[in-house]
Amino acid sequence: MISTVKRWLFGSSDAAEKHPLSVMTPPTKRNFSIRYPAYGQDAPPELRPAPVTKKVLMITHNPLLPEQANRTVRQHFKWNSPSALARAYIEDVRWASYGYANYHIVEHQVVDSFPIKRDGFRYTSQSYIQAWQKRHFHDPDGVDYDRLVDEFRIVQRIDSGNIDEVWLFGHPYGGYYESIMGGPGAFWCNAPALTSTTHASRRFVIMGFNFERGVGEMLEDLGHRAESMLFEVTKNMPDGNLWRRFLRYDKTHPNQAECGNVHFAPNSDRDYDWGNPREVLSRCDNWYRYPDLSGLPRRVDCSEWGNGDIRLHHLWWFRHMPHINGETDGIANNWWRYILDPNMV
């Protein structure tokens, strides 16, 4: 079945490999057949921006459970390996950005206790297992970000250039935002700005990942980060700007769909409706030729983006983003520049 899906998606059975999580990874060699255009092709070399690498501090909260033979919470519940998730995510982002966006984890710190909530509450092993069994968790759920920033000397590391961003990995109801921004002039990044960090020398993002979930959900976090960045970039532009055009889907713009947003594919009727078989007209292919958006629409359905698979939809969406050199309407033709670096916004 997997080889069949690979042939359908990438045009050959040997072009892809499996991640450590035994889920499909994009191919290392991006030689796409014309019969499988939905995930795009590389731009000519002269149009490709030079790749960039961002340095990451990875922090994993994986508490010990003394009452459960001192296993970690991840071992006890048989949740995913944060390291394997990170490796798969890094490869997905590199591929989705046509090789532009590269991440390097410079340090991985593992914490064997539960993070402290913003009201001072901290789970014990017993209280967490009980909360999980009853599906009734502490409120407020949010983690104490100021404490985390101080504990791991995040601002100092940003200032020194040792890191560019932070990835938090943790258990369900760990209290992380999917993304949050700190630094001078920080703005909404799917969460309110970290106002206690304005003394930092530059802006930075802290991502929050749940190791109960998969790479698709990590890409969703990045997708909402991308939406926040590009809304900020275009906030003073007319409503018909290119970013808002990119986001169009049939439900809001009948017969004028483009690529949709993270939650809505071109034909979605509701949030997360990535498996909708309904055909709609879309100009999504035009975005592969950006800034030339003059092509005619064609009929598309969920077979274009993985028939409801969260990870494949998000890869499809990211692959449509402008990713070449140059500028249009005062905005870089490489939108990944803004997604990766909030200081470019």
Secondary structure, 3 states (H helix, E strand, C coil): CHHHHHHHHHCCCCCCCECCCCCECCCCCCCCCCCCHHHCCCCCHHHCCCCEEEEEEEEEECCEEHHHCCEEHHHHHCCCCHHHHHHHHHHHHHHHCCCCEEEEEEEEEEECCCCCECCCCCCCHHHHHHHHHHCCCCCCCCECHHHHHHHCCHHHHHHHCCCCEEEEEECCCCCCCCEEEECCCCCCCCCCCEHHHCCCCCCEEEEEEECCCCHHHHHHHHHHHHHHHHHHHCCCCCCCCHHHHHCCCCCCCCCCECCCCCCCCCCCCCCCCCCCCCCEEECHHHHHHCCCCCCCCEEECHHHHCCCCHHHHHHHHHHCCCEEEEEECCEEEECHHHHHCHHHC
